[in-house]
């Protein structure tokens, strides 16, 4: 029997060795953007978070088909009290270096996300501390009850404490600065893929992790991601077969892509809203011809800029239907949104001019305007159109565009007077947007991306109440009230919700997600 068992083992081992090579399926895909870092708590960016998820895993994650929260590195969780939640860690999970995942790693990683240099503070809002219970359990202690804790946890990925300490990466890289840590260019998680190489602005390569604990629905053994800024070059790469998928085909190319017998396009509404933010903090705007005061502090000026923008024309001519005009800062899938709160102020050049005159700027003014040029659908073209629309009412916007790797640290250093931002909502709950975008800058996640430094006492009161409110109808009303207050005070200028088409070869199967994230666990290349 021993001999037979050995023979079976050899045969099984041989099968394991040969099966991957016989079924090996590389998947090559592209989009316009490059990521800023491999440090999982340094920069909160949707494209980057999706790529990180190939290598690093969270305690829980969204099911790609239902968007229900499901177990990943945690197998169970229970409420010990309204402010104490106990998580049970999955046993037998190994990091890519062969070391075992422990509760110490989970506790450390959540604490790391709470660090001053972390951009992941919106995901740890309400967490006061994390405490190890034993080898399999740890407790998340809350400052108040948190009805969206599990949804926040979907973006908190786990790093090896020992690896971070060994490689002097205990604290996240400060994305606003130039200093690097080891975790900036290197990665070591528990996920289904390992990071094989990363050449910034060239490509990154992932290899299938043979020791992954989970079940893979897809068949991809190698992933090659290539950032290609030029839309024409991205489409040429897809048409030639150089890549299998393009995440962000340009609107003008969709017709011929849909008509190609070798390709298919899958569409869906993204949970991302594109809007403009404004510096409402400085007493004087750098580079403006208005001295001694800041026009953007006046709500009449902000509303004038808003009403000077013809969002329908942008949707029709620039977005070609891939932007659904909106009047608020969250998409319809997000809790708190209502049709009433999503209604735009009407486009009116006359109303805009009247508001500017009332505010004391009958001839308009000069202002700095910054936009990314490789992050959102036709971002640069949108900003060029807005610049022309503002010129009609006398506002001379001095437009400058930057690649996303440079753009986001720049606006976080408060170096733009008016800026474009696209905001997805990973929790599908408006608190994530309200706390990050319109809560006065403070501790934790408060004002994390409020780079215009908007401040309103009533807004702060509502956001702080929402954080701890567990009565669902009361909470829903407060979310909507806060969104309406954002609209009424013109905290931002909403433009549209993105509609995202993915273009790919006919032999590719995957699940289209509202967060514009490719879940590699589901991808099949036939």
Residue pairs with C-beta under 8 A, 6 or more apart in sequence:
20 208
20 210
20 221
23 219
23 221
24 221
24 222
25 219
25 220
25 221
25 222
25 524
25 525
26 220
26 221
26 222
26 223
26 224
26 525
27 220
27 222
27 223
27 224
27 244
27 245
27 508
27 520
27 523
27 525
28 223
28 224
28 226
28 242
28 243
28 244
28 245
29 223
29 224
29 225
29 226
29 243
29 244
29 245
29 246
29 247
29 518
30 225
30 226
30 227
30 228
30 234
30 237
30 238
30 243
30 245
30 246
30 247
31 47
31 227
31 228
31 234
31 246
31 247
31 248
32 227
32 228
32 229
32 231
32 234
32 248
32 374
32 375
33 47
33 227
33 374
33 375
33 404
34 200
34 201
34 227
34 374
34 403
34 404
34 405
35 43
35 45
35 47
35 48
35 51
35 405
36 42
36 43
36 45
36 48
36 175
36 404
36 405
36 408
36 409
37 43
37 48
37 173
37 175
37 184
38 52
38 183
38 184
38 185
38 186
38 187
38 195
38 198
39 169
39 172
39 173
39 181
39 183
39 184
40 52
40 56
40 157
40 159
40 172
40 183
40 189
41 112
41 113
41 115
41 117
41 118
41 119
41 120
41 172
42 117
42 118
42 119
42 172
42 173
42 174
42 175
42 183
42 184
43 119
43 175
43 408
44 119
44 120
44 122
44 155
44 448
44 449
45 404
45 408
46 272
46 424
46 426
46 515
46 516
46 517
47 516
49 155
49 426
49 517
50 515
50 516
50 517
50 518
51 204
51 225
52 157
52 187
53 61
53 157
53 191
53 517
53 519
54 191
54 192
54 193
54 195
54 206
54 223
54 520
55 96
55 187
55 188
55 189
55 191
55 193
55 194
55 195
55 206
56 157
56 158
56 159
56 187
56 189
56 190
56 191
57 72
57 73
57 157
57 158
57 189
57 190
57 191
58 72
58 73
58 153
58 154
58 155
58 156
58 157
58 158
59 72
59 73
59 74
59 77
59 87
59 106
59 153
59 156
59 158
60 69
60 70
60 71
60 72
60 74
60 77
60 150
60 153
60 154
61 69
61 70
61 72
61 154
62 68
62 69
62 70
62 154
62 513
62 515
63 69
63 70
64 511
64 513
64 519
64 521
64 522
65 511
67 428
67 513
67 514
69 150
69 151
69 153
69 154
71 90
72 90
72 214
73 89
73 90
73 93
73 101
73 106
73 158
73 190
74 87
74 88
74 89
74 90
74 106
75 88
75 89
75 90
76 87
76 88
77 85
77 86
77 87
77 88
77 150
78 85
78 86
79 85
79 86
80 86
80 139
82 142
82 145
82 470
83 141
83 142
83 143
83 144
83 145
84 139
84 140
84 141
84 142
85 139
85 140
85 142
85 149
86 133
86 137
86 138
86 139
86 140
87 106
87 137
87 138
87 139
87 140
88 136
88 137
89 101
89 102
89 103
89 106
89 136
89 137
89 138
90 101
90 213
91 136
92 100
92 213
93 100
93 101
93 190
93 213
94 100
94 101
94 190
94 211
94 213
95 101
95 160
95 163
95 188
95 189
95 190
96 188
96 189
96 190
96 194
96 209
96 211
97 160
97 163
97 188
98 211
99 160
99 162
99 163
101 158
101 160
101 190
102 135
102 161
103 132
103 133
103 134
103 135
103 136
103 137
103 138
104 132
104 161
105 158
105 159
105 160
105 161
106 130
106 138
106 158
107 130
107 131
107 132
107 138
108 159
108 161
108 164
109 156
109 157
109 158
109 159
109 161
110 124
110 127
110 130
110 140
110 156
111 129
111 130
112 118
112 159
112 164
112 170
112 171
112 172
113 120
113 121
113 123
113 124
113 156
113 172
114 121
114 124
114 127
114 444
115 171
115 172
116 171
117 171
117 172
117 173
117 174
117 175
118 172
119 172
119 175
119 448
120 155
120 156
120 172
121 444
121 445
121 448
122 152
122 432
122 435
122 436
122 445
122 448
123 152
123 153
123 155
123 156
123 426
123 445
124 152
124 156
124 444
124 445
125 146
125 152
125 431
125 435
125 444
125 445
125 446
125 467
126 142
126 143
126 144
126 146
126 149
126 467
126 468
127 140
127 141
127 142
127 143
127 146
127 149
128 141
128 142
128 143
129 141
130 138
130 139
130 140
130 141
131 138
131 139
131 141
132 138
133 139
140 149
142 149
144 467
144 468
145 468
145 470
146 152
146 467
146 468
147 469
147 470
147 472
147 475
148 427
148 429
148 431
148 432
151 426
151 427
151 428
151 429
152 427
152 432
154 426
154 427
155 426
157 189
158 189
158 190
159 183
159 188
159 189
160 188
160 189
163 169
163 188
164 170
164 183
167 181
167 182
167 183
167 186
168 181
168 182
169 181
169 182
169 183
169 184
171 181
172 181
172 183
173 179
173 180
173 181
173 183
173 184
175 408
175 409
175 412
176 409
176 412
176 413
185 198
186 195
187 194
187 195
190 212
190 213
191 209
191 212
192 208
192 209
192 212
192 214
192 216
192 520
192 521
193 206
193 207
193 208
193 209
193 223
193 520
194 206
194 207
194 209
195 204
195 205
195 206
196 205
196 206
196 207
196 222
197 203
197 204
197 205
198 204
198 205
200 405
201 227
202 226
202 227
203 224
203 225
203 226
203 227
204 224
204 225
205 222
205 223
205 224
205 225
206 222
206 223
206 224
206 225
206 520
207 221
207 222
208 216
208 220
208 221
208 222
214 521
216 521
217 521
217 522
217 524
218 510
218 520
218 521
218 522
218 523
218 524
219 523
219 524
219 525
220 520
220 523
220 524
220 525
223 520
226 237
226 243
227 374
228 234
228 237
229 373
229 374
229 403
231 249
231 250
231 253
232 250
234 243
234 246
234 248
234 249
234 250
235 246
235 249
235 250
235 253
235 257
235 503
236 242
237 243
237 246
238 244
238 245
238 246
238 249
238 257
238 263
238 503
238 504
238 505
239 260
239 263
241 505
244 504
244 505
244 508
244 525
245 502
245 503
245 504
245 505
245 508
245 510
245 518
246 502
246 503
246 504
247 500
247 502
247 516
247 518
248 377
248 500
249 257
249 265
249 501
249 502
249 503
250 377
250 378
251 318
251 319
251 320
251 321
251 322
251 377
251 378
252 320
253 503
254 265
254 320
254 501
254 503
257 263
257 265
257 503
258 264
258 265
261 506
262 505
262 506
263 503
263 504
263 505
263 506
264 503
264 504
264 505
264 506
264 508
265 501
265 502
265 503
265 504
266 501
266 502
266 504
266 512
267 499
267 500
267 501
267 502
267 512
268 499
268 500
268 512
268 513
268 514
269 324
269 331
269 332
269 333
269 497
269 498
269 499
269 500
269 514
270 331
270 424
270 497
270 498
270 499
270 500
270 514
270 515
270 516
271 331
271 333
271 334
271 424
271 425
271 428
271 514
271 515
272 331
272 422
272 423
272 424
272 425
272 497
272 498
272 515
272 516
273 326
273 328
273 329
273 330
273 331
273 422
273 423
273 494
273 495
273 496
273 497
273 498
274 323
274 376
274 379
274 382
274 420
274 421
274 422
274 494
274 495
274 496
274 497
274 498
275 329
275 420
275 421
275 422
275 423
275 492
275 493
275 494
275 495
276 305
276 386
276 418
276 419
276 420
276 421
276 492
276 493
276 495
277 411
277 418
277 419
277 420
277 421
277 437
277 451
277 452
277 492
277 493
278 296
278 302
278 305
278 417
278 418
278 419
278 452
278 492
278 493
279 285
279 294
279 296
279 414
279 416
279 417
279 418
279 452
279 453
280 294
280 296
280 297
280 302
280 452
280 453
280 454
280 455
281 294
281 414
281 452
281 453
281 455
282 294
283 292
283 293
283 294
284 290
284 291
284 292
284 293
284 294
285 294
285 295
285 296
285 367
285 368
285 417
286 368
286 417
287 366
287 367
287 368
287 398
287 417
288 295
288 365
288 366
288 367
288 368
288 417
289 365
289 366
290 361
290 365
290 366
295 301
295 359
295 361
295 365
295 367
296 302
296 367
296 417
296 418
296 452
298 359
299 489
299 490
300 355
300 356
300 358
300 359
301 355
301 356
301 359
301 361
302 490
302 493
303 345
303 355
303 490
304 351
304 352
304 353
304 355
304 356
304 359
304 393
304 395
305 352
305 390
305 395
305 418
305 493
306 345
306 490
306 493
307 345
307 346
307 347
307 348
307 351
307 352
307 355
308 347
308 349
308 352
308 389
308 390
308 392
308 393
308 395
309 347
309 386
309 389
309 390
309 493
309 495
310 347
310 389
311 325
311 344
311 347
311 495
311 496
312 325
312 347
313 385
314 323
314 325
314 382
314 385
314 386
314 495
314 496
315 321
315 323
315 324
315 325
315 496
317 385
318 378
318 381
318 382
318 385
319 377
319 378
319 382
319 496
319 499
321 499
322 377
322 378
322 498
322 499
322 500
322 501
323 377
323 495
323 496
323 497
323 498
323 499
324 496
324 497
324 499
325 344
325 495
325 496
326 342
326 344
326 494
326 495
326 496
326 497
327 341
327 342
327 343
327 344
327 345
327 487
327 494
328 337
328 341
328 342
328 483
328 486
328 487
328 494
329 423
329 433
329 437
329 438
329 483
329 486
329 491
329 492
329 494
330 336
330 337
330 423
330 425
330 430
330 433
330 483
331 337
331 425
331 497
332 342
332 497
333 425
333 428
333 514
334 425
334 428
334 429
334 430
334 433
335 428
335 429
335 430
335 476
335 479
336 429
336 430
336 431
336 434
336 476
336 479
336 480
336 482
336 483
337 430
337 480
337 483
338 480
340 484
341 480
341 483
341 484
341 487
344 494
349 392
349 393
352 393
353 362
353 393
353 394
356 362
356 364
356 393
356 394
356 395
361 394
362 394
363 394
364 390
364 393
364 394
364 395
364 396
365 394
365 395
365 396
366 396
366 397
366 398
367 395
367 396
367 397
367 398
367 417
367 418
368 397
368 398
368 400
368 416
368 417
368 418
369 383
369 386
369 387
369 397
369 398
369 399
369 400
369 416
369 417
369 418
369 419
370 399
370 400
370 401
370 402
370 407
370 410
370 411
370 415
370 416
370 417
370 418
370 419
370 420
371 379
371 380
371 382
371 383
371 399
371 400
371 401
371 402
371 407
371 419
371 420
372 379
372 380
372 401
372 402
372 403
372 404
372 407
372 408
372 420
373 379
373 380
373 401
373 402
373 403
374 403
374 404
375 404
375 407
375 422
376 382
376 420
376 422
376 498
377 498
377 500
379 401
379 420
379 422
380 401
382 420
382 495
383 399
383 401
383 420
384 399
386 397
387 397
387 399
390 396
390 397
391 397
397 418
402 410
410 416
411 419
411 421
411 451
412 449
412 451
414 451
414 453
416 451
419 451
419 452
421 449
421 451
421 492
422 498
423 433
423 436
423 437
423 449
424 515
424 516
425 432
425 433
426 432
426 515
429 479
430 479
430 482
430 483
431 463
431 466
431 467
431 479
434 459
434 462
434 463
434 466
434 479
434 482
434 483
434 486
435 445
435 446
435 447
435 448
435 463
435 467
436 445
436 447
436 448
436 449
436 450
437 447
437 449
437 450
437 454
437 486
437 491
437 492
438 447
438 450
438 454
438 456
438 459
438 463
438 482
438 486
438 491
438 492
439 446
439 447
439 450
439 459
439 460
439 463
439 464
440 446
440 447
440 450
440 454
440 455
440 456
440 459
440 460
441 447
441 450
441 453
441 455
446 463
447 453
452 491
452 492
454 489
454 491
454 492
456 485
456 489
456 491
458 485
459 482
459 485
459 486
459 489
459 491
462 478
462 481
462 482
462 485
463 482
465 478
466 475
466 478
466 479
466 482
469 475
469 478
486 492
487 494
498 516
500 516
502 510
502 512
504 510
507 525
507 526
508 523
508 524
508 525
508 526
509 522
509 523
509 524
509 525
509 526
510 518
510 519
510 522
510 523
510 524
511 519
511 522
513 519
